[in-house]
Amino acid sequence: MDAAEVEFLAEKELVTIIPNFSLDKIYLIGGDLGPFNPGLPVQVPLWLAINLKQRQKCRLLPPEWMDVEKLEKIRDHERMEQTFTPMPSPYYMELTKLLLNHASDNIPKADEIRTLIKDVWDTRIAKLRVSADSFVRQQEAHAKLDNLTLMEINTSGAFLTQALNHMYKLRTNLQPSESAQSQDF
């Protein structure tokens, strides 16, 4: 899975919009949306919210967690803990990127939020690198990766897969083969 596929999955996350148009409920394969009434908040998938925003049909409301004070607490908590802490959304990085790229005018303190999310991301990726290094050095066979998001796994997945492949090949070449004959005299 690549980053574009992870972003595609993130676009299914629900966000709140305030439409400036009227429309009855719409029936889609993924579920019913609406009704849309001017000035009344409604939850829609991110892909639809971005589409409506681009056509100037709505105003986006940032997710509850996309607040400077809350993100500062998340960043500080992540820095203090040795393990990965739960994120406010499994797609926090993708949602932030998409919302700030397409609706930064609807998000208060957008630049500060961008910086805080980048700080959280950098901290988590640094933890992931340290964990991967420790994993490889200790020649472990498996690892538990709680609270990682799909994008974080995607970022390091190729490297870890190759490293594990090389470790496996080295281990199998170092072990004596079962078919080798003993030379007892």
N, C-alpha and C positions, 0 to 999 in steps of 0.2 A: 504494500500500500504506500502510495506516495503522498506528499503534502497536499496536493490538489484534491485527492480522494478524501483525506481527512477533513479538509475545508468543506467539501461537498456534504459530508455527514453533519458538520456543524451547522450548515444552513437549514437543517430541519429543526433546530432548537427554536422554541417559542420566545418571542419578544413582544413587548407591548407597543402598540402604535395608537395615535389619536388621528383618525381619518378626518378629512375635510370633504367627504362625499357620502352619499347614501347608497346603500346596496343591501339587498336581502342576503340571507345566508347563502353561501356558495358551497356546493357539494363536490369535494375532490376525493380522489382515491385514498389519500392520506388522512382524510377526516374532513369534517364540516368546519367552515370558517365563517365568522360573522355572527349576526348581522353587523353591518358597518353604518354607523350614524355619526354625523359630524360632531366632534367634541367629546365623544364617549370612547374611553379606552377599550381596546380589543386586542386579544393575543393572536398572533399569526406567526407562521414560520419565518425565520430570518430572510430567506430568499424572497418571500413576498413583500416583507417590510422594505427591503432594499429596492425592489422593483417599484413599489408605490412611492417611496421617497424620491427616487430618480425622476419619477413623473410628477413630483410635487403634489401628491395626493394624500400625504400624511406627514405627521411629525413622529419621530421615534423617541421612545422613552428608554433611557439606559437601564440595563438590569440593576436590580437592587444592590448587588455587590460592586457595581462599577462606580464607586464613590471613593474619593481621595482618602478619607479617614479609614474606611474599611480596608482599602488596598494597602495602606501603610501598616495596619495591624497584621494583615496576611503576610506582607513582606517581612516584617520583624519576626513574626512567629516562624516563618520558614527559615530564616537565618539562624534562629536560636535552636531549632530542633536538628537532631542528627539524621532523622529519617524524613521521608517525604510526608508533608502534611496534606490533608484533603483540600482540594481547590474548590472555589465556590461554584464552578461549572466544569464539567469534563472537557469543555471546549473553550476555556477562558481565553486562551491566546488567539484562537481563530475568531471568536466573537468580537474581541477587542479590535483586532485588525480590521475586520469587515465593517464594524460599526464606526470606527474612527475614520476609515477611508471613505465611507459613503454618507455618514451622518454626523460628522464632528461638530457641525453647527447646532445639533440637538443635545450635545453632551457637554455639561459644564466641566471646566478645567480639563479639557481633552488632552492637552500636552502633558500635564502632570500625570494623568491616568496612563498615558502611553509610556512614560518613564517608569512609573511604578510597576506596570505589567512587565516591562523589559527587565527590571531589577529582579522580580520574582522568577521570571524565565531563566535569567542568568544564574541565579542561585540554585535553582532546581537542576539545570544542566550541569553545573559544576559538581553538585552532589552526585549526579548520575555518572559523571566521569570518574569521580573518586570511587564510587561503588563498583563500577566496571573494572577499574584498575585493581582494586582489592580482590574482586572476584577472580580475575585472571591470575593474579600473583598467588593466590591461595589454591589455585587449580580446583576450584569448586565444580561440581557437576550440575547444580541448579541454583537458582536464586529466586527470592520472593520480592516482587516489585509492587508493593502496595501504594496506592494513591498516585500513580503515574497516569498522565493523560495519554491519549492515543498519539498526539503530535510529539510528545516527549519520547515515547517508545519508538515512534517512526524515525525520529532524529538519530537515535543511537542504534536502532535495530540492525542496520546493515553491518556496522562495525562489529557489534556483539556477535552476530551470526557468523561472520568470517573468523573472528577470534576463537569462537567455540569450535568451529570446523577445524582450524589449525591445531587447537589443543587436542581434539579427538584424534587427528592423524598422528600427532606426536606420541600420544599415549599408546595407540595401537601398534606403532612401530617399535616402541620400547619394551612392550610386553613380549615374553617368549611365545612363540607360536605353539599351539596345542599339538600340531602334527610333528614337531621336532622330536627326534628319537633321543632317548637318554643313552648315555654312553657308560653304563655301569659295567665294570669288568669283574 
